Amino acid sequence: MITVVVANRKGGVAKTTTAVNLAAALAGAGKKVALVDTDPQGNVAKWFGMPEESGIYNLLIKEQYVGDLLRLVPSEKWWPTPTDGVLVILPGNIRTTTAGVAMAIDETPSDILRNALSPLENSIDVVIVDTAPTVTELMAKVYAAGDYVIIPTATRSLDANGVTKTMGDIAALKKDITLQALCVLPTRHVERQVECQENLIELQQKYGDLVWSPIAERSIVSESPSFGQSVFVRAPRTHKAVREMTIFAGQVLTTLQTRGEL
């Protein structure tokens, strides 16, 4: 089992969009995927039209068994054709904030989340963790549980600051974690806007091969949650948004397989 964290200190950069559609694509490729929501907004459950729940709070504070907290997402919500893959979610809600506060007060061990997820080792291939754009005790536990981090960043002015801050947060915890950067993913990109193109070039100059191909700003992606669907269900297979997400997910899958992780 491999754990991939989707994180950025900056809000509005398509973290949940990235996490949800990556999870859908990997499950569509036949993997068993658990999507964990650590954002108090509970947007993962909302995306699929499912109830928000105190998933992380019950897992880490009430110490409930992770298998009892996972919720199966019907495949018709995330993949358009039959697949052997499975997608389950650990829903979040506002009590996620309480979990972070409680862990800070009690000085819980850094590996609490990793240990809580460990029973999934033989039943789940990939855990994807969606995160909030805040620095909390919970976020430190998320980083400690992760094997790789994907940092989505919009290509508008000032958005690159979030990448720098996120990299700094990870570096500050290096003695306690083994998290590695998988990629910086340019999102909400508008190719015809000079601002976006210039910021993309700056990202590539600063982070080199760590910067993957951009995901464009497309209305069909942003409207997908309103229909309770991944972009793969919402849009035709030939749509540019589907092609871009498929390429991105394929690169994630290939990279992890090449490194012997899957």
Secondary structure as UniProt FT lines:
FT   STRAND          2..6
FT   HELIX           15..28
FT   TURN            29..30
FT   STRAND          32..37
FT   TURN            40..41
FT   HELIX           43..47
FT   TURN            48..49
FT   HELIX           55..60
FT   HELIX           66..69
FT   STRAND          71..72
FT   HELIX           75..77
FT   STRAND          86..90
FT   HELIX           95..106
FT   TURN            110..111
FT   HELIX           112..117
FT   HELIX           118..120
FT   TURN            121..123
FT   STRAND          126..130
FT   HELIX           137..145
FT   STRAND          148..154
FT   TURN            157..159
FT   HELIX           160..172
FT   TURN            173..176
FT   STRAND          180..187
FT   TURN            191..192
FT   HELIX           194..207
FT   HELIX           208..210
FT   HELIX           219..222
FT   HELIX           224..227
FT   HELIX           231..234
FT   TURN            237..238
FT   HELIX           240..258
FT   TURN            259..260
//
